[in-house]
């Protein structure tokens, strides 16, 4: 389902990057994102504005570069 939704989203919006946040304890979702080409990334708290809204202890940051 993620693959189909992602494919449709990419076709409609043509982004350069897709970012996803997954709760650390949600192992199935993490595996699903990795299987669909996302890479687990570390967030530089000082440089990344979005990181102020992310609880780094509870969330995992995934990124897909197009």
Backbone as JSON Lines, residues from 0, in Angstrom:
{"i":0,"aa":"X","n":[0.82,-1.18,0.0],"ca":[0.0,0.0,0.0],"c":[0.87,1.27,0.0]}
{"i":1,"aa":"X","n":[1.96,1.23,0.77],"ca":[2.87,2.38,0.78],"c":[3.45,2.62,-0.61]}
{"i":2,"aa":"X","n":[3.84,1.55,-1.27],"ca":[4.43,1.66,-2.61],"c":[3.45,2.3,-3.58]}
{"i":3,"aa":"X","n":[2.2,1.85,-3.58],"ca":[1.19,2.4,-4.49],"c":[0.9,3.87,-4.19]}
{"i":4,"aa":"X","n":[0.78,4.2,-2.9],"ca":[0.52,5.59,-2.5],"c":[1.69,6.49,-2.86]}
{"i":5,"aa":"X","n":[2.89,6.0,-2.6],"ca":[4.1,6.77,-2.9],"c":[4.23,7.02,-4.39]}
{"i":6,"aa":"X","n":[3.96,5.99,-5.17],"ca":[4.04,6.11,-6.63],"c":[3.07,7.18,-7.15]}
{"i":7,"aa":"X","n":[1.84,7.17,-6.63],"ca":[0.83,8.15,-7.03],"c":[1.23,9.57,-6.59]}
{"i":8,"aa":"X","n":[1.72,9.69,-5.37],"ca":[2.16,10.98,-4.83],"c":[3.29,11.56,-5.67]}
{"i":9,"aa":"X","n":[4.28,10.71,-6.0],"ca":[5.43,11.18,-6.79],"c":[5.0,11.63,-8.18]}
{"i":10,"aa":"X","n":[4.04,10.94,-8.77],"ca":[3.56,11.29,-10.1],"c":[2.81,12.63,-10.08]}
{"i":11,"aa":"X","n":[2.02,12.87,-9.04],"ca":[1.23,14.1,-8.94],"c":[2.05,15.32,-8.55]}
{"i":12,"aa":"X","n":[2.98,15.16,-7.62],"ca":[3.66,16.31,-7.04],"c":[5.11,16.5,-7.47]}
{"i":13,"aa":"X","n":[5.78,15.47,-7.93],"ca":[7.16,15.5,-8.4],"c":[8.11,16.2,-7.41]}
{"i":14,"aa":"X","n":[8.14,15.75,-6.15],"ca":[9.05,16.36,-5.18],"c":[10.49,15.9,-5.4]}
{"i":15,"aa":"X","n":[11.43,16.63,-4.82],"ca":[12.84,16.24,-4.87],"c":[13.17,15.29,-3.73]}
{"i":16,"aa":"X","n":[12.38,15.37,-2.65],"ca":[12.67,14.59,-1.46],"c":[11.36,14.3,-0.72]}
{"i":17,"aa":"X","n":[11.26,13.12,-0.15],"ca":[10.12,12.76,0.69],"c":[10.67,12.41,2.07]}
{"i":18,"aa":"X","n":[10.08,12.99,3.1],"ca":[10.53,12.78,4.47],"c":[9.41,12.1,5.25]}
{"i":19,"aa":"X","n":[9.79,11.15,6.08],"ca":[8.82,10.43,6.89],"c":[9.33,10.3,8.31]}
{"i":20,"aa":"X","n":[8.42,10.38,9.25],"ca":[8.75,10.15,10.65],"c":[7.99,8.92,11.12]}
{"i":21,"aa":"X","n":[8.69,8.04,11.81],"ca":[8.09,6.81,12.3],"c":[8.46,6.67,13.77]}
{"i":22,"aa":"X","n":[7.5,6.27,14.57],"ca":[7.79,6.01,15.99],"c":[8.81,4.89,16.1]}
{"i":23,"aa":"X","n":[9.78,5.03,17.0],"ca":[10.85,4.04,17.14],"c":[10.33,2.64,17.41]}
{"i":24,"aa":"X","n":[9.24,2.53,18.14],"ca":[8.72,1.2,18.49],"c":[7.85,0.6,17.37]}
{"i":25,"aa":"X","n":[7.65,1.3,16.27],"ca":[6.84,0.79,15.15],"c":[7.77,0.11,14.14]}
{"i":26,"aa":"X","n":[8.2,-1.08,14.47],"ca":[9.19,-1.81,13.67],"c":[8.65,-2.15,12.28]}
{"i":27,"aa":"X","n":[7.39,-2.53,12.19],"ca":[6.81,-2.88,10.88],"c":[6.85,-1.69,9.92]}
{"i":28,"aa":"X","n":[6.49,-0.52,10.39],"ca":[6.53,0.66,9.53],"c":[7.96,0.98,9.1]}
{"i":29,"aa":"X","n":[8.9,0.87,10.03],"ca":[10.3,1.13,9.7],"c":[10.78,0.2,8.6]}
{"i":30,"aa":"X","n":[10.47,-1.08,8.72],"ca":[10.87,-2.05,7.7],"c":[10.21,-1.74,6.36]}
{"i":31,"aa":"X","n":[8.96,-1.32,6.39],"ca":[8.23,-0.99,5.17],"c":[8.88,0.19,4.44]}
{"i":32,"aa":"X","n":[9.25,1.23,5.18],"ca":[9.9,2.39,4.56],"c":[11.26,2.02,3.98]}
{"i":33,"aa":"X","n":[12.03,1.23,4.71],"ca":[13.34,0.8,4.22],"c":[13.2,-0.05,2.96]}
{"i":34,"aa":"X","n":[12.21,-0.92,2.94],"ca":[11.96,-1.79,1.79],"c":[11.57,-0.99,0.55]}
{"i":35,"aa":"X","n":[10.97,0.18,0.75],"ca":[10.52,1.01,-0.36],"c":[11.5,2.12,-0.73]}
{"i":36,"aa":"X","n":[12.76,1.96,-0.34],"ca":[13.8,2.86,-0.81],"c":[14.17,4.01,0.11]}
{"i":37,"aa":"X","n":[13.5,4.15,1.23],"ca":[13.83,5.22,2.17],"c":[15.12,4.86,2.9]}
{"i":38,"aa":"X","n":[15.86,5.87,3.29],"ca":[17.09,5.7,4.06],"c":[16.9,6.32,5.44]}
{"i":39,"aa":"X","n":[17.38,5.63,6.45],"ca":[17.32,6.17,7.81],"c":[18.36,7.26,7.92]}
{"i":40,"aa":"X","n":[17.97,8.42,8.43],"ca":[18.86,9.57,8.54],"c":[18.94,10.06,9.96]}
{"i":41,"aa":"X","n":[20.06,10.64,10.28],"ca":[20.21,11.33,11.55],"c":[19.91,12.8,11.31]}
{"i":42,"aa":"X","n":[19.34,13.42,12.3],"ca":[18.97,14.83,12.17],"c":[19.98,15.69,12.91]}
{"i":43,"aa":"X","n":[20.49,16.71,12.22],"ca":[21.37,17.68,12.85],"c":[20.47,18.71,13.53]}
{"i":44,"aa":"X","n":[20.35,18.61,14.83],"ca":[19.42,19.45,15.59],"c":[19.7,20.93,15.4]}
{"i":45,"aa":"X","n":[20.95,21.33,15.31],"ca":[21.3,22.74,15.19],"c":[20.94,23.32,13.83]}
{"i":46,"aa":"X","n":[21.04,22.51,12.76],"ca":[20.82,23.02,11.41],"c":[19.4,22.82,10.89]}
{"i":47,"aa":"X","n":[18.65,21.89,11.47],"ca":[17.37,21.5,10.92],"c":[16.22,22.13,11.69]}
{"i":48,"aa":"X","n":[15.48,23.01,11.04],"ca":[14.35,23.7,11.68],"c":[13.26,22.7,12.06]}
{"i":49,"aa":"X","n":[13.02,21.72,11.19],"ca":[11.96,20.75,11.43],"c":[12.22,19.94,12.69]}
{"i":50,"aa":"X","n":[13.47,19.83,13.09],"ca":[13.81,19.0,14.25],"c":[13.21,19.54,15.55]}
{"i":51,"aa":"X","n":[12.83,20.79,15.58],"ca":[12.2,21.35,16.78],"c":[10.85,20.71,17.04]}
{"i":52,"aa":"X","n":[10.22,20.17,15.98],"ca":[8.92,19.54,16.11],"c":[9.03,18.03,16.28]}
{"i":53,"aa":"X","n":[10.23,17.49,16.26],"ca":[10.44,16.06,16.31],"c":[10.98,15.66,17.68]}
{"i":54,"aa":"X","n":[10.39,14.64,18.25],"ca":[10.92,14.09,19.49],"c":[11.93,13.01,19.1]}
{"i":55,"aa":"X","n":[13.2,13.35,19.12],"ca":[14.24,12.44,18.64],"c":[14.35,11.16,19.47]}
{"i":56,"aa":"X","n":[13.78,11.16,20.66],"ca":[13.81,9.95,21.48],"c":[12.71,8.98,21.07]}
{"i":57,"aa":"X","n":[11.65,9.48,20.44],"ca":[10.51,8.64,20.1],"c":[10.34,8.43,18.59]}
{"i":58,"aa":"X","n":[10.98,9.25,17.77],"ca":[10.77,9.19,16.34],"c":[12.04,8.8,15.59]}
{"i":59,"aa":"X","n":[11.87,8.17,14.43],"ca":[12.96,7.84,13.51],"c":[12.69,8.6,12.23]}
{"i":60,"aa":"X","n":[13.7,9.2,11.66],"ca":[13.61,10.06,10.49],"c":[14.06,9.28,9.26]}
{"i":61,"aa":"X","n":[13.19,9.17,8.26],"ca":[13.52,8.5,7.0],"c":[13.4,9.5,5.86]}
{"i":62,"aa":"X","n":[14.24,9.31,4.86],"ca":[14.28,10.24,3.74],"c":[14.4,9.47,2.43]}
{"i":63,"aa":"X","n":[13.66,9.9,1.41],"ca":[13.74,9.31,0.08],"c":[14.1,10.43,-0.88]}
{"i":64,"aa":"X","n":[15.3,10.35,-1.47],"ca":[15.71,11.33,-2.46],"c":[15.28,10.86,-3.83]}
{"i":65,"aa":"X","n":[14.71,11.74,-4.6],"ca":[14.21,11.38,-5.92],"c":[15.2,11.83,-6.98]}
